[in-house]
Amino acid sequence: MHRIGYVLPEGFQVMTFATQSVFEMANLQAGRPLYQVQSYALGGGSVRASAGIEVQALPLTARSSADTWMVAGRVSPLAAPAEPELLRLLDRLAARATRTCALCTGAFVLADAGLLDGRRATTHWAWAEALQRRHPAVHVEADRIYITDGPVWTSAGMTAELDLALGLVEKDLGADLARSVAHSLVMHQRRSGGQSQHSEMLRLAPKSDRIQQVLEHARQNLDQPLGVEELAGVANLSPRQFSRVFTAETGQSPAKAVEGLRLEAARHLLESSRHPIEVVARQTGFRDRRHLREAFVRGFGVPPQAVRRQARVLRV
């Protein structure tokens, strides 16, 4: 059985606890206990989370043992740095573990312990610059969902912690079980580590439900033409009214927004699948490989092949 140990500082970000559901569901999906999850803290006993709830934890000592350590962070990592004793223990415990993971601002804890020196790492986008300034020896990549660098894993903030936990399950038990776990958790999409922390749907941020429905319709039908007439029909508006309302709410024309959704989906497929570029183009609504390349260079400044090569390097 694989032992997962959560290291919880006082005031830890409560979203961290949600990741334990990933391992719970993995056990349920497999039909047998594959993971054992325990919580630890300096001194043990009651530990208060950021939302005020209290968790009972085992005392973290030099004799504590886990195959994977999951290190939680605080909401404001610089306002309350980790205790020196915790840093000393993590340095020793990580050396005996299979892997050590930082969830969200837990990257500050690992970095303070010296465990990220010379490694690639990520954290919540709002704290990435602070992490880089505080630890110049760490190669901070601010726009990644999660990063694996040898035995050390780091995640972006909030829901990205779930993606890291699913990545651990996939590493341990295979992609099929990881997909089943994501399905059980009603996760809209299981994101690969190389993906951006920022979502095109969130960036557009329409104000009304009808424009939100249009964007969702477009996202689910990217392999279709998605002309203005079709999208206007979803919104129950005339094409002229629709174009005016859509642009006012999102700041983009319908065609530009749909291209952004196509690019985001194509990038995800390039990073997470082995589909030929022609297939990626077809599935995301681009006419052909050349059309996809033109859109990528215009949108990302690099061709699709470069994105795929970078994703392969990040997975090594």
N, C-alpha and C positions, 0 to 999 in steps of 0.2 A: 504493500500500500504506500502511495506517495503522500508524504506528510507536508502540509502547507502551514507555515507559521506566520501569522500576522503580527507585526510589530506596531503597537498603537501608542503614540505619544499622547499626553494629555491635550485635549482640544483637537484631536485628529478630525480631518474632514469626513463627515458622515457617509458620503458617497462611497468611500472605500469599502464599507461593509456590504454594499450591494454586490460586490464582486464575489463574495462567498457563495452567492446563489449559483454562479457558474459551476463551481465544483460540486455543489449539491445536486444540480441537474445532471451533471456528468455521471454521478453515481446512480441516479435514477434511470437515466437513459441506458446505461450499461447493465443495469440490473444487479449490480454488486458494488460494494464499497471500494472504489479505486483511490479516492482521496480522503484523507483525514485532515480536518481543518481545526486549528487551535489558535487562540489569541494570546499574545504576550505583551507585557509592559514592565517597565522598571518597577520593581517592588511588588508587582502583581496587584490583585484586588480590583477595585472599581476604577474604571477609566472613563472620563466624560468626553463625548464626541462634540463636534462643533454645534450640532443641533440641540444639545442639552441631554440627550439620552446617555445612559451609563451602561458600560459593558464590563463584565467580569473577565479578568485576564489572569493568566498564569504568570508567575514572576520570571522575567528574562534574566538568565544567568549565563555564565561561561559554559555551563553544562547543558543548556538548552540545545535542542537539536531539531532540525527540519531539513527536508530535501529542497524545499523552495521557501525562501523568506519573502514576504510581501510587506514592504515598509510603507506605512501611511505617512502623509504629510499634514501639516496644519494649514488652515485657511490663509494665514499670513506667516509664511515661513521665516521671514526676517525679523518679525516682531517677537517671535518666541523660538530661538534656535534650539537645536537638539542638545540634550545634556551630554557633557563629555563622557560620562560613563556609558551612555547608550552608544556613542560613536566607537568607543573602544570595544564594546561587546560585538557590535556589528562587524567590525573588522575581523575579529576572531571567528565569529559564527559563519560569515560569508565564505571564509576559506574552507570550511568543512561541508558547505552545502553544494548541491548541484547547480543552483542558480539563485540569484538575489534580484528582486524586482522592486522598483520604486513606483508608487502609484501617485500620479499628479505631483504635488510639491514634495512628495517623499524623495524626489531627486535631490533636493537640498540636503537631506539627511545623508544620503549615500555620498554626495559630493563632499560634505563636511567630514565624512569618515575616510575620505581619500579613495573611495571605491570607484569613482568615475574618472579619475585622472587618466588622461590619454585616451579616453573612450568617447564614442558618440552617445549622445543622450538627448532626451526631450523632456518637456514638462508642460504645464498649462501655459498657453500662449501669453497670458498676461504676466507671467513670471520668468519667461525665457531670457529676456535681456538681463534681468537681475541675477539669474543663475550664471550667465556668462561672465558678467562683471565680477561676481564674487569668486568664480572659479575659472580663471583663464585657461587652465590646463584641460578643461572639459570641452569637447567639441559639441556644442549645443546646436541642435537642429530644431528650430522653433516651430516648424510647420509639419510635424509628423504625428500620427496617431500614437504609435509606439515604436520603439527602437530596440533591437536585439544586438548587443555587442558582446559576443562570447557568452559568458555565464551571467551577464548583467542585462536586465531588461528595464526600460523606463517607459512611462506612458505620459500622454498628455492628460488634460484634466477631465474630471467628471465622467461622462459616459465613455470616454476613451479607455478608462480603466477596465470596463467590461470587455472591450476589444482585446486588450492585453491578456486578460484572463482567458478569453476564448483562444487566443494565440497559444497560450500554454497548453490548453486542452488539445488543440490540434497537434502541437509538437509531441505531446505524450501519447495521444490515442488516435490521431488521424483526422483528416478533414471531414469525413462523414459524420463522426460523432460530434465534432465541433459544430457542424451545421444543425444537427438535431438539437443540441443544447440551445443554440441561437433561436431556433424555431420555438422551443419550449418557453423561452424567455420573451417571446413575441418581439424580437428585435427586427426592425425593419430591414437592416442590412448588416452583415458581418464584415466589418472593414478591415482591410489589410494594414499592416504597420506602416507601409509607405505612403498611405493616403494623407491628404491634407487635413488639418484640424478644422478647416473652414468649409462650410457647405454652400453651394450655389443657391439652394432653396432658401436658406436662412439669409443669405446676402440680399436676395431680391425682396424679401420681407413685405409681401403685399398686405394692404390694410383690410381688405374685405375677403369674406369667405369665398365669393364667386371667383375672384382672381386666384386665390389659393387653390380652388378646385381645378382651375385651368392649368395651373402649374403641375399639380399632381397628375392630371390627365396626360399632360405632355411627358412627364417623367416616366409614366407607365407605358407610353406608346412611342418611344423615341425612334423605333424602326419604321414609323409611319411618316408621311410628308408633313403633317402638322401645319397646314396653312392657316392663314388668318381666319378664313371662313369657318373652318372646323373649330378652332379655338373660340371664336366668337359665339358659335352655337352652344358650346359647353357653358359659356357665361350668360346665355340667353340675351345677347346684345347684337346689334347690327355690327358688321365688320368695322365701320367707321367709329361707332361709339366705343366698341371694344378696344381698338387701338389707342384711342384717346385715354380711356380709363386705365388701361394696362400701363401705359407709359407714365401716367400721373402717379400710379401707386408703386411702381417698381423702379422708375427712373430709366427704364430701358424699353426699346421697342419689342414687340412679341418675337420677331425674328432673332434679335440679338439675345434675348433671354433663352429661347429654345436652343440656340447654338451653345450658350454657356452650359445648359443642362446636358447637351450631347457631349461636349468636351469633358465634363466631369465624369460622365458615365464611361466614355471611351478611355479616359485615363485610368479609372478604376479597373477596367477589364485588362488593359495593358499591364498594369502592375500586379494583378492578382490571378491572371489566367495565362494559359499558353495558346490561346486562340491566335491564328494568323491575323495580321493587321487587316487583311481584306475582310475577314469575318467580323472583327471589331468594328470596322467602318460600317458594314451592313447592319449590324445589330443596333448601332447607335444613330442610324439615320443619315450617315454621310453617303454620298453617291458612290464613291470608290476610294481606293487607297490614296490617290492623289488629292482628292477633296479633303480627306482626313488630315493629310500632311499639311495642306495649306491652312486649315483651321488651327492646327496645333502650333504652327510657327507664328500665326497671328495672335493666338491666345496665350501661349506659354513661352514663345521665343525659341522653342526647340522642336524637332520633328518627333513623331511617335516612337521611332527606333531608339532615340536617346532616353525617353522616359522608360521604356522597357529595359534598356541596359542598366539604368540607374536603379530600377527596382530589383534587378537580379543581384547587383552589387550589395544593396541594402539587406538582402536575405542571406547573404553569405555569413 
